[in-house]
Amino acid sequence: MAEDAAAGLAIRLARASFNRALAEGDLAAIGPLLSAEVVMVTGSDSAVITGRKAQLMAWKREFAARERMIYTRTPQTITASPVEPVAMELGAWQGVADGAVQASGTYSAKWREVGGTWLIEAEIYVTLA
């Protein structure tokens, strides 16, 4: 299935905003990209973080870490559903600290369009290196 151009562009722009917010430690910019009931399954220990508030608290702890990791997600494909206002993003992620990649892997993210805005509903990360 081909990438829907409008959905793909909107999601890629939202992902770029999320990456920028992670790099800058900007919680206020992350919140609007997440649905209220967002679910994230982390890459190494498969911890489940449920809800926008819980995820923002996790990022706040991450941003306060002495040796902070900067995470970047790079979309490879985005497939929009032709029957529902949802899309699947597949890509690669990496965590960098002190200029060196400390961890990396693959991820999937489910997005939902709500009122013309694409929000992350669920993400699953797998640590491969």
C-alpha positions as CSV (number, residue, x, y, z in Angstrom):
1,M,0.0,0.0,0.0
2,A,1.4,3.4,-1.0
3,E,2.0,6.2,1.5
4,D,-0.8,8.7,1.6
5,A,1.0,11.9,0.7
6,A,-0.9,14.3,3.0
7,A,-0.9,11.9,6.0
8,G,2.7,10.9,5.4
9,L,3.8,14.5,5.4
10,A,1.8,15.5,8.4
11,I,3.2,12.5,10.4
12,R,6.7,13.1,9.3
13,L,6.5,16.8,10.4
14,A,5.0,15.7,13.7
15,R,7.8,13.1,14.2
16,A,10.4,15.8,13.4
17,S,8.8,18.1,16.1
18,F,8.9,15.2,18.6
19,N,12.6,14.6,17.8
20,R,13.3,18.3,18.2
21,A,11.4,18.3,21.5
22,L,13.4,15.3,22.8
23,A,16.7,16.9,21.8
24,E,15.7,20.2,23.5
25,G,14.1,18.5,26.6
26,D,10.9,20.4,25.8
27,L,8.0,18.6,27.6
28,A,5.5,21.3,26.5
29,A,6.1,20.4,22.9
30,I,5.8,16.7,23.4
31,G,2.3,16.8,25.2
32,P,0.3,18.0,22.1
33,L,1.7,15.1,20.0
34,L,0.4,12.4,22.3
35,S,-3.2,11.1,22.6
36,A,-4.6,11.2,26.1
37,E,-4.4,7.4,26.4
38,V,-1.1,6.9,24.5
39,V,0.8,3.6,25.2
40,M,4.5,3.2,24.8
41,V,6.4,-0.2,25.1
42,T,10.1,0.5,25.7
43,G,12.8,-1.2,23.8
44,S,14.9,-3.0,26.3
45,D,12.7,-4.1,29.2
46,S,9.3,-3.8,27.5
47,A,8.0,-1.5,30.2
48,V,4.5,-0.3,29.4
49,I,3.9,3.4,29.9
50,T,0.2,4.3,29.6
51,G,-1.2,7.7,29.2
52,R,0.1,11.2,28.3
53,K,0.7,12.2,31.9
54,A,2.8,9.0,32.6
55,Q,4.8,9.4,29.4
56,L,5.5,13.1,30.2
57,M,6.7,12.1,33.7
58,A,9.0,9.5,32.1
59,W,10.5,12.0,29.7
60,K,10.9,14.5,32.6
61,R,13.0,11.9,34.5
62,E,14.9,11.2,31.3
63,F,15.7,14.9,30.7
64,A,16.9,15.2,34.3
65,A,19.4,12.3,34.0
66,R,23.0,13.1,34.7
67,E,24.1,11.5,31.4
68,R,21.1,12.3,29.2
69,M,20.4,10.2,26.1
70,I,19.0,12.0,23.1
71,Y,16.6,9.8,21.2
72,T,15.9,10.2,17.5
73,R,13.2,8.3,15.6
74,T,13.5,8.1,11.8
75,P,10.4,7.1,9.9
76,Q,11.0,4.7,7.0
77,T,7.4,4.0,6.0
78,I,4.0,5.5,6.9
79,T,0.9,3.7,5.8
80,A,-2.5,5.5,6.2
81,S,-5.6,3.4,6.5
82,P,-8.1,4.0,3.7
83,V,-11.0,3.2,6.0
84,E,-10.1,4.8,9.4
85,P,-8.3,8.0,10.4
86,V,-5.2,6.0,11.5
87,A,-1.8,5.4,10.2
88,M,1.2,3.1,11.0
89,E,4.7,4.5,11.1
90,L,7.7,2.1,10.9
91,G,11.2,3.2,11.4
92,A,14.6,3.1,13.1
93,W,15.5,4.8,16.4
94,Q,18.7,5.5,18.2
95,G,19.9,6.9,21.5
96,V,23.0,9.1,21.6
97,A,24.9,10.2,24.7
98,D,28.2,12.1,24.6
99,G,28.1,12.1,20.8
100,A,28.1,8.3,20.6
101,V,25.2,5.9,19.8
102,Q,24.5,4.0,23.0
103,A,21.4,2.0,21.7
104,S,19.4,1.6,18.6
105,G,16.7,-0.5,17.0
106,T,13.4,-0.4,15.2
107,Y,10.0,0.9,16.2
108,S,6.4,1.1,15.1
109,A,3.9,3.9,15.9
110,K,0.2,4.0,15.5
111,W,-1.2,7.5,14.8
112,R,-4.8,8.8,14.8
113,E,-6.0,11.9,13.1
114,V,-8.2,13.9,15.6
115,G,-9.7,17.2,14.4
116,G,-7.1,17.5,11.6
117,T,-4.1,16.7,13.9
118,W,-2.2,13.5,13.9
119,L,-1.5,12.1,17.4
120,I,0.5,9.2,18.6
121,E,-1.7,6.5,20.1
122,A,0.8,3.7,20.5
123,E,4.5,3.0,20.1
124,I,6.6,-0.2,20.4
125,Y,10.4,-0.1,20.4
126,V,12.8,-3.0,20.0
127,T,16.4,-2.6,21.0
128,L,18.7,-4.3,18.5
129,A,22.1,-2.8,19.3
